[in-house]
Amino acid sequence: MVEKVSPALARRIALAAQGFGRPRAATVGTRQLNGLIDRINLLQIDSVNVFERSHYLPAFARLGPYDKTLLDNLTFRANAPHTEYWAHEAAFMRREDWPLFRWRMDAQRIRYTRPGSWFPDNLSTVDWLRTELAANGPLTAGEIEHDANKRTGPWWGWSDVKRALELMFIFGELAIAGRTRFQRRYALAADVLPAAVLDTRIETPDAVRELIRRSAVAHGIGTAGDLGDYFRIQRAPALAAIQDLEDAGELLPVTVAGWQQGNGKPLKAWLHKDARLPRSIDATALLSPFDPVVWYRDRGLRMFDFHYRIEIYTPAEKRIFGYYTLPLLIDDRVVGRIDLKSDRQAGILRVQSAWSEPGAPADTVERLVPLLLETAAWQGLDGVAVTDPHRGDLAPALAQAVALAA
């Protein structure tokens, strides 16, 4: 039985579990996209599209170029096989997984319906929305809002309609029937989800155990914090589920050299019994800031020695690396961060900054250039340009290499 794992092997296990290092299909179709979602369980959603919306990027990183309309068909259609919920953050997930989060829906309802809170004080709006959606749904918030619902107050300036819709969605009363121009289409859950899904009841400990099991498969190896974070499960129930899975022989306790607690003691970690232990990983990929490989920043620092903070919300003059930097994965290491912008008017993929991490391999630029060219083509752009050849330690050599490749 494996009891000690080297840091390098831990990285390879984690990346293999996420689908890296596998041969690419000649053509990426619906089967490959469904297989990827089955493997990683969910695609986190984010609205920023300065380069590309986040949920499209994990598939590109693992599978290579694909037709994005295929993924749209799996996620945006009203009757798509995937729906949305707060599985990690807001995420696309399989419709049949909806019952696994009923405990979260119930907990959120309790949290937001306490006496004196906004929801019970606005039941007239809620009741009106139920009637409106029953008669005319699915609808976007914009199709329902009217002059009496100005976007004021907290919750990102949401109107009362938008706020009620989001709470009803969090509670599981509403479900998302696809998207139009990236806006959610809200509907009564019974009008979106099949009865077999709605009628399924899973006790909370069983649901949490299944989610931790899936997290362990998707991680390959991880700590309790890692395994809990994947589906945002608190530490106590996560530990109870881990213990059940360890007792059942599905999770194997291991230690990883260098994975330590603050007091210097080894961190407890677990290896999934079916995890691949590859000798090497061959990969060159740009990761979304919300890719499962890096979305839990503590894990990224511990596993890849990669301190990552997205700077979207940082004032421009205080940014270090750039507005929307994507981690650059080469083989089993994160070796840089690249700030990209899809300039669709000019037809150019703009590299706004390019930085290397300590110990990045000598051929980093050589491997990055073909990836950027492939990325531009996937985006329907005509080429790549380094906006400022002095913005980042990789930028000068990258600018030169891109010019030669043009």
N, C-alpha and C positions, 0 to 999 in steps of 0.2 A: 504494500500500500504506500502511495506517495504521502510523505509527512512533511518534507521540506521542499520548498520551491524557490528557485533563484528568481531575482527580479526580472531578468530577461525572459525566462520561461513564463512568468506570470503575465508579462506583456503579450507574449505570443498566444497564450491561452485566451486572454481577454479579447484580442483582436480576432482570433479564429472564431470564437463564440459569436462575435458580431458580424461574421461573414466576410472578413478580409482574408486575402491569401488564396482565394478560390479561383479557378480558371473562369474567365469571362465567357458568357454565351456569345455566339456569333451575332445574334439579334436578341435584344432584351424585349420581351413581351409581357403580357399579363401574368403568365405563369411565374416568371422570374420575380416580378414585382410582388405578387401574392406570397411567394416563397420568402422574400425578404421580410415582409411585414410579419409573417408567421414566425420568423426567426427572432426579430427584435421587438415584436409585439405592438409597437406604436410608432407613430411619426409625430414629433412635437411640432406644433403650429406656431408660427410667428408672422406678424404682418409686414415686417421690414423687407422691402424688395429692392434695395439699392443695387444688389447683385442678383439674388434670386431668393424667393421665399424658402424658408428653412426646410419645409417638409419635402421639397423636391431633392434636397441635397444628399441625404443618406443613401438613396438609391444610386445616384450618380457616383458617389464615392466608392461604392461596393461593386456596382454592376457596370459602370461606364455609361456612355451616352444612351439615352432612351427617349422615346416620344412621350412628352409630359402629358399629352392628352390621355394616354393610357392610365396614368395615375389619377388624373382628374376623373376618369370614368369609374375608378374604384373608390373615390372619396367625395366627389362633388355632386353626383347625381342623387336625386331624392331617394331612389331605391338602390343605391350603391351598397356593396357588401361591407363597407366600413362606415362607421359613424364617428361622432365626436364625444369626448367627455374629458374630464379633468383626471386623466389616468396617471400622468406625471405632472406636467402642466397641461394646458389645453392640447389635445392630441387626437389624431385619427387612430382608431382601433377597430377591431372586428366587431360587428354588431352583436355576435353571440357572446362577446365578453362583457356586455353591459351588466348582466346580473352580478358579476364579480365585484362591482362597485356600488351595489345597493346600500351596503353598510355606510359608505361615504356619503351617499345621497341622504340617508336618514340622519347622519350626524350633522350634515350641513343644514338640514331643515331645522333641527333642534337649535343649532347655533344662531340662525338668522331669524327665528320666529319667536324669540323670547319676548315677553310683554314689554312694550315700550320701544321695541326695535322697529325699523322701517317697514318691514314686510307686513306684520299684522296691522300696522297703522295705515296701510294703503290697500286694503282688501278690495275696495271698489275698483281700483285700477286692475288688480289681479283678476277679479271676476269678469270684468269687461274683456280682458285679454283672452280668457278661456272661451268666452262666447265668440269673440272675433276669430280666433284660431279654429274653433269647431266649425264655423260657417265658411271661412275663407282661406284657411291655412293650406300649405305652409306659406309663411310670409317673412320677409326681412323686417328688421326693426324700422327701417326707413319707410316701408310700405304701410306701417301701422301708425307711426308717429304723425302728429298733427300740431297745429300752432299752440295748442294748450300744453304741449310737452316739450318745452324748451330744454336745451342741453345745459343745465346749470347744476351747481352743487358738486358734491363729491363723486366718487366712482368715475374718475376720468371725464367729468362733465357729462355723464350720461343723463338722458331724460328719464322720467319716471317709468316710461314704457320700456326702455332698454334695460333699466335696472330690474324691473319686475321680470322681464323675459329671462335675463341671465340667472336670477335667483331660481326661477321655476325650472330652468335647465339644470342648474346645480342640484336641485332637489330630485331630479328625475321625472318631474311632471311633464316637462317638455323634452323633446329630442330634436336633433338637428337633421333636417331633410335636405342635405346638401348645401351648396353655396352658390350664390350668384354674384359675379364680380368680387369674389372673395368675402362677401357678406353672408353670415349665417342665415339660413332659412329655418325659422322656428315652427314647430308643429307639436300638437299633442302627441305624447309618446305612443299612444295606441294607434295613431295614424301613420307612424313611421316604422315602429319595431313590430316584428311578428309576435303573435300570441305566445308562441313557444319560448320566446325570449322574455317577454313581459311576465309570464306565469312562472318562470324559473325562480326558485327561492334557494339561496345558498347561505347557510349559517355563517356568521362573521368569521369565526376561527377557521372554517373550511375555505372561505374566500381568501382570507389573508394568507393561509398556507399555500394555496394554489398560486397566488400572485408572487409570493416569495420563491416558490419553486420555479416559476417562469423567469423571475429575475435572476436566479442562480444559473439557469440555462443560458440566458442572454449574456451574463457576465463571464461564465466559465469559472471564475475565481473571484472572491471578494470578501470584504469584511461585513459585519452586521450593518454598518452604516451604508456601505455600497448597496447591499441587497435590499435594504429598506428604502433607500432613496429612489430606486427605479420606479416604484409606484407610490412614493411618498407615504410610506407606512412608518408609524412611530416606532421607537426603539423597543418598547416592551412587547407589543404584539409581534414585531419582527423577530425578536429573539425567541419567543415561544414557538413561532413557526419554524425557525431554523433548527431548534432543538428537536422538534417532531421529525423534520426531514433528516436530521443527523441520525436519530434513533432508527429511522426506516432505512438507513444506508444510502440515501440519495445524495446527501452532502457529506463530504469527508473533511474533517478538521485538518488544517495544514498551517504552517508558518512560512512567511516569505521574508527573506533576509532584507533588513532595512525598513520593513513595515513595523513601526513602533508607536507606542502610546507616548503621551507627553512625559511620562515618568521613565521612559526608556525601556519598558517591558514590551515584549513582542505583542503585536496586535493579533487577536484571534481572526483567523480567516478560514474559508471553506472552499473546497473544490467540488464542482459538480461531478458526479461519478462518470458521466458520459462526456465530459469535456475533452476536446482534442488537445494533445500536448505536442504541437508541431515543432520541428527542429528549426524552422525558419518561416518567416512571413515575407512574401514579395508583394509590396503594395506601394503605390504612390497616389496620394489622394488629398484633396482639400476637404476638411471637415466643417460642417455647419457648426456655429457656436452652440447649437442645441442638439448636436449629435450625441447619442448615448455614450460614445467613447469619452467625451469631455464634459458632458453637461453637469456632472457632479464634480465640482472643482477640487474638492479634497482628494478624490480618487485620481484625478488628472495629475495633481501635484505629487501624490505618493507613487503612482505607477510610472509616470513619464517625466517626473521632475519638471513639470510644466505648470507654471503659475499663470493662470489665464483669467482675465477679467475683460468682458466685452465693454467697449467704450462708447456705445451708442448714446448713453445718457451722461457722458462726461463732456463738459464744455470743450469746444474745439481747441482752445489754447492750452488745455490741460491734458489732452490726449497724448499718450506716449507712442502707441503703435498704429492707431487709425480708427476710423469710425466702425468698420465692419470687418475685423480681421478674422480670417479663417485659419485654424491650425493646419499646418502642413505635415502630413504623415508620410514618412518614407520608411518602408519595411516595418520594423516594430518600434519605431521611435517617432515622437513628435519633434520635428527639427526646425520649425519656423512658423511664422505667421504672416499671412498675405492679406492686405486690404484691397478688396476688389469692388469695382463698380461696373455695371453693365450700362454703357453709354449707348442706348438704343438709337438715339437720334443720329449719332455719328457712326454707328455700326462698329463700335470698338469696345473690347473688354479692357478696362483701364486698371492697371496695377498702381494703386495710390501710395502704397508703401510695401516694402518686403524686408523682413527681418529673419535672421537665423537665430537658433538657440545654441547655447554652448555645446560643442562637440558635434555640430551638424556635419554630415559627411562632405568630403571634398566635391563630390559630384551632385550636390544639391541643386545647383542652377541647371546643370545638364539634364536632370530628371524632371525639374519643374517646368521647363519651357514646353516640352511636348504636352504636358498636362494642361498648361494654360491655353495652348492652341486648341486642344481637344475641347476644353471648357468653352472657349469662345464659339467654336463651331456648334456645340450643343445649345448654346444660347442664341444661335442664329446670327452671330456677329461675324464681321469680316476679318478681324484680326485682333492683335494684342498690342497695347502700348503701355510703357512704363511712364506714368505721368511726371514723376519727379525722380530722376536717377540718383538723387542724394537723400531720398527719404527711406532710410533703413540700410543696414550694412550689406544686405543682399542686392539692393537696388542697382548699384553701378554695373555689376557683372550681369545682372538679369537684363538691364536695358540693352547692353551690348549684345547679349545672346539673342534677345528677341529681335533686335534689328537684323542680325545675320540670318535668322530663321524666316524673316518676312519674305 
